[in-house]
Amino acid sequence: MDQGRVVRLGVGGAAVGAVLLAVAAFGALRAVDALDDRVDAQYSAYARLSGSLDGMGRRPGTEAASATSRAVQKVVDSGIAAGDSEALETRLALWIEDTSDPVAFAALEEQTAAIGEDLSRRQARADLYALGLTGALLALLALGTLLGLRRLSGRQRALARELVHHERAGADARRMSALVETSPDLVAVLDHDSTLSYVSPSASAILGILPEHLVGRRLVDLLSAHDSATVARHLVTARGGDHDVTLRLDAGEGRLQVLTGTLADRSDDPSIEGWVLTVRDVTERHDQEDRANEHTLRDPLTGLANRQLFRDRLEHATDRLAVRQEPLAVLMCDIDDFKHVNESRGHGVGDQVLAEFGTRLQAELSPADTVARMSGDEFAVLLEGRDADGAEKIARRILTRLNEPFRFEDTAVSAHASIGIAVAPDADVTGSDLLRNADVAMAWAKDRGKATFAHYEPGLHALALERLAIRGELQHAIRDNEFVLHFQPTVDLRTETITGFEALVRWQHPTRGLLAPQAFISIAEQSGLIVELGHWVLREACFAAVGLQTALHQPTMSVNVAAQQIVQADFVDWVVAALEDSGLAPRHLVLEITESVLLDDMAGAVERLAVLRDLGVHVAIDDFGTGYSSLAYLSRLPVDILKVDKTFVDNVCDGREGASVTEAIIAMSRTMQLTTVAEGVELPEQAAWLKEAACTMGQGYLWSRPVDLARAHHLMRAGVPRQRVRAEAQPRHAAPWADDSLG
């Protein structure tokens, strides 16, 4: 081999070796340099955090917490061990939840100190690595110089690239500034305590305040308490990202200005170092939504809350029960026989009654209470802080207020209500529970005679289910002809002979047996089935009356007429059809109406009854003395008979008020040339007293209880010998269904 070539190869190999050694030494130097830089950065972040914690006692509160959060983030971003990062963030989060907690603060300090000790050890190791490489660096000084020159050249190229980047960034910044300055949205920059450092010119148009008057003020001082808390929470605990915000500012005169937008954390952006708020004014849209919501949450007829708003407030009230431990009650109010008002007076008057009803309800309540129209003629009242006694007092006041007739120009309408009361038994009750319980109690109040109130009791659920079952079975009963008539005789007190019968409906239920009217009449009235049932009773009674007539005896037949029947436009036609189909002469038919019909539809009742009376049909007022009728009402009605209620007859022999009231009714009847029938006569002494007082006729157990048609035929033939019937007479009030009737 050529020696020169060998030398060249040796020199080349040495050069290559030197280069490789230089590269290795340089790589090691760069590694040590990078390690040293990283440790320095970590130590700097640690020193900032340590200083923040040392100064915590001098700067407590939100600002200190924010500064500490930022310092911790710097430590985490510097690249310390993952375990140390997680431990540090965990202890920071615990302390942020309660900055006054000394234990959490001590744990944060302890973790910070541990990180500092670890950094010190890493710094020592870096120094040892640097010392070991010093010799190699000295040997390769020339090579290092060359590398330094090359590095300088690289930095020059990097500087050139950076200058180009800054020029482009400057152009971008100028474009962004122009966009912000001309944007219709409000843009603001604020620091960790919400102090505004920049506000865009649009503040003048949106807020009516010059931007320079806002700079330096805290945003939270301009907002409502709720929104201030939300913004403060974002600034203290939230890091990074954009957050949707809705801000409400006092616009004066009780109005709120509503702004919506985003709050973005730009703390890491050197050009901002804070939070950027971007919002726009949506006050007009918000007001429109409020008006729309108000419309959807209010009953348009009465102006009261509707079902949706009531249920919402009720649910909030039940949620507060667990915290406040205050009583809570719900009243359910339903206007009795309101359908009758609509049918007899028209829906216009019905709407006026509903509106006035709501006004009267509100008048008996405090501003803190909620009254709502739930549907149709059903209203609900929410009473917070009221127990059962307090709720009952309000129910009584409402009923008293409703006793006054509703007057509209020349129209007077009588409307009463049944009220159910439900009180929250404990904090676990739901709004739906209370509404259901109040509704059940209201139905029970209607069963007790209407125009009254009832408290909810657990046992009422069974009754409510029973009512639902009966209501469902009523339709089948009418279709399947399950009803029968019983007849109670009316006796002439002078001759002790039968002059007529009253038809009383019974339900021959296939499983429940024979049911008295009180078990189903109120349900039939509420469901509207009373009209169909009433037509059946009228026709059957007319046919039965014809069958009871003989050549010597032609008794009258009394039929009770419900309020819902008499308001029907074809009521007169139904009566005429029943008479014609059965062949019963009109003079042998007596229609019994209650006093409530008189007050509910005076004009309609007079018109229809006058037509029938002109045909020869007799009209009787049932249970006279228990309602509101007076001589003025009677003088306007085509009435032939007054039936004195049993409650007065019971006391005619005891020297009580019943005697004087009964005497007054009988005297008034004689003056008006009306026939008087005493109901519920059970004792011979009562019959004797009534005869002495010139009462015309009597009806009651003294002569006969209600009997079927076959027994009625027997009574017509045999009469009612008092001695015999007296032995069979029932104790007083022993069978309350006996005097119940269709109405």
C-alpha positions in Angstrom: 0.0 0.0 0.0 1.2 3.5 -0.7 2.7 5.1 2.4 1.3 8.5 1.5 -2.1 7.0 1.2 -1.7 5.3 4.6 -0.8 8.7 6.1 -3.7 10.3 4.5 -5.9 7.5 5.8 -4.5 7.9 9.3 -4.9 11.6 9.2 -8.4 11.2 7.8 -9.2 8.6 10.5 -7.9 10.9 13.2 -9.8 13.7 11.8 -12.9 11.6 11.7 -12.3 10.5 15.3 -11.7 14.0 16.4 -14.9 15.0 14.7 -16.8 12.2 16.3 -15.3 13.0 19.7 -16.2 16.6 19.2 -19.7 15.8 18.3 -20.1 13.5 21.3 -18.6 16.2 23.6 -20.8 18.8 22.0 -23.9 16.6 22.4 -23.1 16.0 26.0 -22.6 19.8 26.5 -25.9 20.6 24.9 -27.6 18.0 27.1 -26.1 19.4 30.2 -26.9 22.9 29.0 -30.5 21.9 28.3 -30.8 20.1 31.7 -29.3 23.2 33.4 -31.8 25.5 31.6 -34.7 23.2 32.5 -33.7 23.0 36.1 -33.2 26.8 36.2 -36.7 27.3 34.7 -38.2 24.9 37.2 -36.3 26.5 40.1 -37.5 30.0 38.9 -41.1 28.7 38.8 -40.6 27.2 42.2 -39.2 30.4 43.6 -42.2 32.3 42.4 -44.6 29.9 44.0 -42.6 29.8 47.2 -42.6 33.6 47.3 -46.3 33.7 46.6 -46.9 31.4 49.6 -44.6 33.3 51.8 -46.6 36.5 51.1 -50.0 34.8 51.6 -50.3 36.1 55.1 -49.8 39.7 53.9 -52.2 39.4 50.9 -55.1 37.2 51.8 -58.3 36.8 49.7 -59.2 36.4 46.0 -56.2 38.2 44.5 -53.7 36.1 46.5 -55.5 32.9 45.5 -55.4 33.9 41.8 -51.7 34.7 42.0 -51.0 31.4 43.7 -53.0 29.5 41.0 -50.9 31.2 38.3 -47.7 30.3 40.1 -48.6 26.7 40.5 -49.5 26.5 36.8 -46.0 27.9 35.9 -44.4 25.1 38.0 -46.5 22.5 36.3 -45.8 23.9 32.9 -42.0 23.9 33.6 -41.9 20.1 33.4 -41.5 18.8 36.9 -42.2 15.1 37.6 -45.8 14.0 36.8 -46.3 12.8 40.4 -45.2 16.1 41.8 -47.5 18.0 39.3 -50.6 16.0 40.3 -49.9 16.3 44.0 -49.3 20.0 43.7 -52.5 20.6 41.7 -54.5 18.4 44.1 -53.4 20.4 47.2 -54.0 23.7 45.4 -57.6 22.6 44.6 -58.2 21.7 48.2 -56.9 25.0 49.4 -58.8 27.0 46.7 -62.1 25.5 48.0 -61.5 27.2 51.3 -58.5 29.7 51.4 -59.0 30.1 55.1 -58.2 26.4 55.8 -54.8 26.3 57.5 -54.4 22.6 57.1 -54.9 22.8 53.3 -52.5 25.7 53.1 -49.8 23.8 55.1 -50.2 20.8 52.8 -49.6 23.1 49.8 -46.5 24.6 51.4 -45.2 21.1 52.3 -45.6 19.9 48.7 -43.9 23.1 47.4 -40.9 22.6 49.8 -40.6 19.0 48.6 -40.4 20.1 45.0 -37.7 22.7 46.0 -35.6 20.0 47.6 -35.9 17.8 44.5 -34.8 20.7 42.3 -31.7 21.3 44.5 -30.7 17.6 44.0 -31.1 17.8 40.3 -29.1 21.1 40.1 -26.2 19.3 42.0 -26.3 16.5 39.5 -26.2 18.9 36.6 -23.1 20.6 38.0 -21.3 17.2 38.3 -22.1 16.4 34.7 -20.7 19.8 33.6 -17.5 19.4 35.5 -16.8 16.0 33.9 -17.1 17.5 30.5 -14.8 20.5 31.1 -11.7 18.6 30.1 -13.2 17.4 26.9 -14.4 20.9 26.1 -10.9 22.3 26.7 -9.4 19.7 24.3 -11.8 20.6 21.7 -11.7 24.4 22.0 -11.0 24.9 18.4 -13.8 22.7 17.4 -16.0 24.5 19.9 -15.0 27.8 18.4 -16.1 26.6 15.0 -19.3 25.4 16.4 -19.8 28.7 18.1 -19.4 30.5 14.9 -21.9 28.2 13.3 -24.3 28.7 16.1 -24.0 32.4 15.8 -24.7 32.1 12.1 -27.8 30.0 13.0 -29.0 32.6 15.4 -28.7 35.3 12.8 -30.9 33.2 10.5 -33.4 32.6 13.4 -33.4 36.3 14.2 -34.2 37.1 10.6 -37.1 34.6 10.7 -38.3 36.1 14.0 -38.2 39.6 12.6 -40.4 38.5 9.7 -42.7 36.8 12.2 -43.0 39.9 14.3 -43.7 42.0 11.3 -46.5 39.6 10.3 -47.8 39.5 13.9 -47.8 43.3 14.1 -49.9 43.4 11.0 -52.3 40.8 12.5 -52.5 42.8 15.7 -53.3 46.0 13.9 -56.0 44.2 11.9 -57.4 42.7 15.2 -57.3 46.1 16.9 -59.2 47.6 14.0 -61.8 44.9 14.3 -62.2 45.4 18.1 -62.4 49.1 17.8 -65.2 49.0 15.2 -67.1 45.9 16.6 -70.7 46.5 17.7 -70.0 44.0 20.5 -68.4 45.2 23.8 -64.9 43.9 24.2 -63.0 44.3 27.5 -59.8 43.1 29.1 -59.8 42.5 32.9 -57.4 41.0 35.4 -57.9 38.4 38.0 -60.0 40.7 40.3 -62.1 41.9 37.4 -60.5 45.3 37.2 -61.0 46.6 33.6 -57.8 47.5 31.8 -59.3 48.0 28.4 -62.8 48.7 27.2 -63.8 49.0 23.5 -65.4 52.2 22.1 -68.8 50.3 21.7 -69.3 50.8 25.5 -70.6 54.2 24.8 -73.4 52.9 22.6 -74.2 49.8 24.6 -73.8 51.0 28.2 -74.1 54.8 27.7 -70.7 55.1 29.5 -67.4 56.3 28.0 -64.7 53.6 27.9 -62.3 55.8 29.9 -64.8 56.0 32.7 -64.9 52.2 32.9 -61.2 51.5 32.9 -59.9 50.9 36.4 -63.3 49.9 37.7 -64.1 46.4 38.8 -66.6 44.5 36.6 -68.2 42.7 39.5 -69.2 46.1 41.0 -71.4 46.8 38.0 -73.3 43.5 38.0 -76.1 41.9 40.0 -75.1 39.9 43.1 -75.7 36.6 41.3 -73.7 37.5 38.2 -70.9 39.0 40.2 -70.5 35.7 42.0 -70.4 33.8 38.7 -67.7 36.1 37.2 -65.6 36.0 40.4 -65.8 32.2 40.4 -64.6 32.0 36.8 -61.7 34.4 37.5 -60.5 32.5 40.6 -61.0 28.8 39.9 -61.3 28.4 36.1 -58.1 28.2 34.0 -58.1 28.2 30.2 -60.9 27.9 27.8 -64.0 30.1 27.1 -66.9 30.4 29.4 -70.5 31.5 28.4 -71.7 34.3 30.6 -74.9 36.3 31.0 -74.5 39.7 32.7 -77.3 41.8 34.1 -76.7 45.5 34.8 -79.0 48.0 36.5 -80.3 50.2 33.7 -82.3 52.4 36.1 -86.1 52.7 36.7 -86.2 49.1 37.8 -85.0 47.8 34.5 -82.1 45.4 33.8 -79.8 45.5 30.9 -78.9 42.0 29.7 -75.6 41.2 28.0 -74.5 37.7 26.8 -71.2 36.5 25.5 -68.0 34.8 26.5 -65.2 35.2 29.1 -61.9 33.8 27.8 -58.7 33.2 29.8 -55.8 34.8 27.9 -53.4 35.0 30.8 -50.6 33.2 28.9 -50.8 35.6 26.0 -48.0 38.2 26.6 -50.0 40.9 24.7 -53.0 40.5 27.0 -52.1 38.7 30.3 -55.7 38.7 31.5 -59.2 37.7 30.7 -61.1 38.9 27.6 -64.8 39.6 27.9 -66.9 39.8 24.7 -70.6 40.5 25.0 -73.5 41.9 23.1 -76.7 43.6 24.3 -79.7 41.2 24.2 -82.0 43.3 26.5 -84.7 43.8 23.9 -84.8 40.1 23.0 -84.8 39.2 26.7 -87.7 41.6 27.3 -89.6 40.0 24.4 -89.0 36.5 25.8 -90.1 37.7 29.3 -93.3 39.1 27.8 -93.8 35.8 25.9 -93.1 33.8 29.1 -95.5 36.0 31.1 -98.2 35.4 28.5 -97.6 31.6 28.6 -97.5 31.6 32.4 -100.7 33.7 33.0 -104.3 32.9 32.5 -105.6 35.4 29.9 -109.1 35.7 31.4 -108.3 36.3 35.0 -104.7 37.5 34.9 -103.9 34.8 37.5 -101.0 32.3 37.4 -101.8 29.4 35.2 -101.3 25.7 35.9 -97.7 25.7 34.6 -96.6 28.7 36.8 -98.5 27.3 39.8 -96.8 23.9 39.5 -93.4 25.5 39.2 -93.9 27.6 42.3 -95.3 24.6 44.1 -92.2 22.5 43.3 -89.9 25.3 44.5 -92.0 25.6 47.7 -91.7 21.8 48.4 -87.9 22.0 47.7 -87.6 24.7 50.4 -89.4 22.5 52.9 -86.3 20.6 53.8 -84.4 23.9 54.5 -87.0 26.1 56.1 -89.1 23.5 57.9 -92.1 25.7 57.5 -95.7 24.5 57.0 -97.1 24.4 53.5 -100.7 24.1 52.3 -102.6 23.9 49.0 -106.3 24.8 48.5 -108.2 23.5 45.5 -111.3 25.5 44.8 -114.0 24.4 42.3 -117.1 26.5 41.5 -120.2 24.4 42.2 -122.4 23.8 39.2 -120.6 26.3 37.1 -121.7 24.4 33.9 -125.2 25.4 34.9 -124.1 29.1 35.0 -122.7 28.9 31.4 -125.8 27.1 30.2 -128.3 29.3 31.8 -126.6 32.7 31.5 -124.3 32.2 28.6 -120.5 32.0 28.4 -120.1 35.7 28.6 -121.5 35.9 32.1 -119.6 32.7 32.9 -116.4 34.4 32.0 -117.3 37.4 34.2 -118.0 35.1 37.1 -114.6 33.4 36.6 -112.8 36.8 36.6 -114.6 38.0 39.6 -114.1 34.7 41.4 -110.3 35.1 40.9 -110.5 38.7 42.2 -112.3 37.6 45.3 -109.8 34.9 45.9 -106.9 37.3 45.7 -108.6 39.7 48.0 -108.5 37.1 50.8 -104.8 36.3 50.3 -101.5 38.0 51.0 -99.1 39.1 48.2 -96.8 36.2 49.2 -99.5 33.6 48.4 -100.1 32.3 44.9 -103.6 31.9 43.4 -104.0 30.2 40.0 -106.7 29.2 37.6 -105.9 25.6 36.9 -108.6 24.9 34.3 -112.2 25.8 33.6 -113.8 26.6 36.9 -111.0 25.2 39.1 -108.6 27.4 41.0 -105.7 26.6 43.3 -104.0 28.5 46.1 -100.5 28.0 47.4 -100.0 29.0 51.1 -96.4 29.0 52.4 -96.0 29.2 56.1 -99.6 28.2 56.8 -100.6 25.1 58.7 -104.0 23.3 58.6 -105.6 25.8 61.0 -104.3 28.8 59.0 -105.4 27.2 55.7 -108.9 26.5 57.1 -109.3 30.1 58.2 -108.6 31.3 54.7 -111.0 28.7 53.3 -113.7 30.0 55.6 -113.0 33.6 54.5 -113.2 32.6 50.8 -116.6 30.8 51.3 -118.0 33.8 53.2 -116.9 36.1 50.4 -118.5 33.9 47.9 -121.9 34.1 49.7 -122.3 37.5 48.1 -124.0 37.3 44.7 -122.0 38.2 41.6 -123.5 41.3 40.1 -122.8 42.5 36.6 -124.9 45.5 35.5 -128.5 44.2 35.8 -127.5 40.5 36.3 -127.0 38.8 39.6 -125.5 35.3 39.8 -125.1 33.1 42.8 -121.9 31.0 42.7 -120.5 28.9 45.5 -117.4 26.7 45.7 -116.2 23.5 47.3 -112.7 23.7 48.7 -110.2 21.0 49.4 -107.3 21.6 51.9 -104.0 19.6 51.8 -101.1 20.3 54.1 -97.6 19.0 53.5 -97.1 16.2 56.1 -93.3 16.3 55.8 -90.4 17.4 53.7 -90.6 14.4 51.4 -93.9 15.4 49.9 -94.0 16.4 46.3 -96.1 19.1 44.6 -98.0 16.5 42.7 -98.9 14.8 46.0 -100.3 18.0 47.5 -102.3 18.8 44.3 -103.8 15.3 44.2 -104.6 15.4 47.9 -106.3 18.8 47.7 -108.3 17.6 44.7 -109.4 14.5 46.6 -110.5 16.7 49.6 -112.3 19.0 47.2 -114.3 16.1 45.8 -115.2 15.1 49.3 -116.4 18.6 50.1 -118.7 18.3 47.1 -120.0 15.0 48.3 -120.8 16.7 51.7 -123.2 19.1 50.0 -121.0 21.6 48.2 -120.3 25.2 49.3 -118.0 23.9 52.0 -114.5 22.8 52.6 -112.8 19.5 53.6 -109.4 18.6 54.9 -107.5 15.8 53.2 -107.3 12.5 55.1 -105.4 9.4 54.0 -108.7 7.4 53.9 -110.1 9.8 51.3 -108.1 8.1 48.6 -110.2 5.0 48.9 -113.3 7.2 48.6 -111.9 8.9 45.6 -111.3 5.6 43.9 -114.8 4.5 44.8 -116.2 7.6 43.2 -114.2 7.0 40.0 -115.5 3.5 39.9 -119.1 4.6 40.4 -118.7 7.3 37.7 -117.5 4.7 35.3 -120.3 2.4 36.1 -123.0 5.0 35.9 -123.0 5.1 32.1 -123.4 1.4 31.9 -126.2 1.6 34.5 -128.2 4.0 32.4 -127.6 1.9 29.3 -128.4 -1.4 31.0 -131.5 0.0 32.8 -130.2 -0.7 36.3 -132.2 2.1 37.9 -135.6 1.6 39.7 -138.1 4.0 41.2 -139.4 3.9 44.7 -142.4 6.0 45.8 -143.2 7.7 49.0 -146.8 8.8 49.6 -147.9 12.3 50.4 -150.8 12.3 52.9 -153.6 14.9 53.4 -153.3 15.8 57.1 -157.0 16.4 57.5 -158.3 13.1 55.9 -155.2 11.0 56.3 -155.6 9.8 52.7 -152.9 9.5 50.1 -153.0 12.4 47.6 -149.8 11.6 45.7 -146.4 10.1 45.6 -142.8 11.3 45.2 -140.7 9.3 42.8 -137.2 8.6 44.3 -134.6 6.9 42.2 -132.5 3.9 43.4 -129.7 2.1 41.6 -130.0 -1.7 41.6 -126.3 -2.3 41.3 -125.4 -5.8 40.1 -122.7 -6.2 42.8 -123.2 -3.4 45.3 -126.9 -4.0 45.8 -129.6 -1.3 46.1 -127.9 2.1 46.3 -129.6 5.2 47.6 -129.3 8.5 45.7 -126.6 9.9 48.0 -124.2 7.2 46.7 -124.4 8.4 43.1 -126.4 11.6 42.5 -123.6 14.0 43.2 -121.3 12.0 40.9 -124.0 12.1 38.2 -124.3 15.9 38.6 -120.5 16.4 38.3 -120.2 14.1 35.3 -123.2 15.6 33.5 -125.0 12.2 33.5 -127.7 13.7 35.7 -129.5 15.1 32.6 -129.9 11.7 31.0 -130.8 10.1 34.3 -133.3 12.8 35.0 -135.0 12.2 31.7 -135.3 8.5 32.5 -136.8 9.3 35.9 -139.3 11.7 34.5 -140.6 9.3 31.9 -140.7 6.3 34.3 -142.5 8.4 36.9 -145.2 9.5 34.5 -145.9 6.0 33.3 -146.0 4.8 37.0 -148.4 7.6 37.9 -150.8 6.5 35.1 -150.6 2.9 36.5 -151.5 4.1 40.0 -154.6 5.9 38.9 -158.1 4.4 39.4 -161.6 5.7 38.8 -161.7 6.9 42.4 -158.2 7.9 43.0 -155.9 9.9 40.8 -152.8 10.7 42.8 -150.2 13.2 41.7 -146.6 12.3 40.9 -143.8 14.5 42.2 -140.5 14.3 40.3 -137.3 16.1 41.4 -135.6 18.2 38.7 -131.9 18.9 38.9 -130.4 22.3 38.1 -128.7 20.9 35.0 -132.0 19.7 33.6 -134.0 22.9 33.9 -131.3 25.0 32.1 -131.5 22.8 29.1 -133.2 24.6 26.1 -135.3 21.5 25.4 -136.4 20.9 29.0 -140.0 21.9 28.3 -140.1 19.6 25.3 -138.9 16.7 27.4 -141.6 17.2 30.0 -144.3 17.5 27.3 -143.0 14.4 25.6 -143.1 12.4 28.8 -146.7 13.5 29.5 -147.9 12.7 26.0 -146.1 9.3 25.7 -147.4 8.2 29.1 -150.9 9.7 28.8 -150.5 11.5 32.2 -152.6 14.6 32.5 -150.3 17.7 33.3 -152.3 18.5 36.5 -151.1 15.2 38.0 -147.4 16.0 37.6 -145.5 18.0 40.2 -142.0 19.2 39.4 -139.8 19.7 42.5 -137.0 22.2 42.2 -134.5 23.4 44.9 -134.0 27.0 46.0 -130.5 27.0 44.4 -132.2 26.8 41.0 -134.0 30.0 41.8 -130.9 32.0 42.5 -128.7 30.5 39.7 -131.2 31.1 36.9 -134.1 33.2 38.0 -135.0 34.4 34.5 -134.6 31.0 32.8 -136.5 29.2 35.6 -139.4 31.6 35.5 -139.7 31.3 31.7 -139.6 27.5 31.5 -141.7 26.8 34.6 -144.3 29.4 33.5 -144.8 27.5 30.2 -145.3 24.2 32.0 -147.6 25.7 34.6 -149.7 27.1 31.8 -150.1 23.5 30.6 -151.3 22.5 34.1 -148.1 21.1 35.6 -147.6 22.0 39.3 -144.3 23.4 40.6 -143.0 22.8 44.2 -140.0 24.2 45.9 -138.2 21.4 47.8 -136.4 21.7 51.1 -137.8 25.2 51.6 -136.2 27.3 54.3 -132.7 25.9 53.9 -131.6 28.2 51.1 -131.7 31.8 50.2 -135.2 32.3 48.7 -137.5 34.9 50.0 -141.0 36.3 49.6 -139.6 38.5 46.7 -138.4 35.4 44.9 -141.5 33.4 45.5 -143.7 36.2 44.2 -141.9 36.1 40.9 -142.1 32.3 40.4 -145.0 30.2 39.2 -145.0 28.1 42.3 -147.9 26.0 43.7 -146.3 24.1 46.6 -143.8 24.7 49.4 -142.1 21.6 51.0 -140.9 22.4 54.5 -137.5 20.8 55.2 -137.3 18.0 57.7 -134.8 19.9 59.8 -137.7 22.2 60.9 -140.3 19.5 61.2 -138.0 17.6 63.6 -138.4 20.4 66.2 -142.0 21.5 65.9 -143.0 19.7 69.1 -139.9 20.8 71.1 -140.6 24.5 71.3 -137.5 25.2 69.4 -136.8 27.5 66.5 -138.2 24.9 64.0 -141.7 25.5 65.3 -141.6 29.2 64.7 -140.0 28.9 61.4 -142.5 26.2 60.3 -145.4 28.4 61.5 -144.0 31.3 59.5 -143.6 29.2 56.3 -147.2 27.8 56.6 -148.6 31.3 57.3 -146.7 32.7 54.2 -148.0 29.8 52.1 -151.6 30.6 53.1 -151.1 34.2 52.3 -149.8 33.3 48.8 -152.4 30.6 48.4 -149.8 27.8 48.2 -150.0 24.2 49.3 -147.7 23.3 52.2 -146.1 19.8 52.4 -144.1 18.9 55.6 -141.3 16.5 54.9 -139.8 13.9 57.3 -142.8 13.5 59.6 -142.1 10.5 61.9 -144.3 11.0 65.0 -148.0 11.4 65.5 -147.3 14.4 67.6 -145.7 16.1 64.7 -148.6 15.3 62.4 -151.0 16.7 65.0 -149.0 19.9 65.4 -148.8 20.4 61.7 -152.5 19.8 61.2 -153.2 22.3 64.0 -150.9 24.8 62.2 -153.0 24.4 59.1 -150.3 22.6 57.1 -151.9 21.0 54.1 -150.0 17.7 53.7 -147.3 15.6 55.2 -144.8 13.1 54.0 -142.6 10.8 56.1 -142.0 7.5 57.9 -145.1 8.0 60.0 -147.1 6.9 57.0 -144.7 5.0 54.8 -141.1 4.8 53.8 -140.3 4.8 50.0 -141.6 1.6 48.5 -141.5 -0.1 45.2 -144.4 0.2 42.6 -146.2 -2.9 43.7 -146.3 -1.8 47.3 -147.4 1.7 46.2 -150.4 0.0 44.5 -151.2 -1.8 47.8 -151.0 1.5 49.7 -153.4 3.1 47.2 -155.9 0.3 47.9 -155.5 -0.2 51.6 -154.5 3.3 52.7 -152.0 4.2 55.4 -153.5 3.3 58.9 -151.4 5.4 61.3 -151.5 2.8 64.1 -150.0 0.1 61.9 -147.3 2.2 60.3 -146.4 3.8 63.7 -145.3 0.4 65.0 -143.0 0.0 62.0 -141.7 3.6 62.1 -137.9 3.9 62.1 -136.0 5.9 64.7 -135.5 9.5 63.8 -132.6 10.0 61.2 -132.2 6.2 61.1 -132.3 6.1 57.3 -131.1 9.4 55.8 -131.4 8.1 52.2 -135.2 7.9 52.6 -135.7 11.6 52.0 -133.0 11.9 49.4 -134.1 12.5 45.9 -132.8 13.0 42.4 -132.0 16.6 43.0 
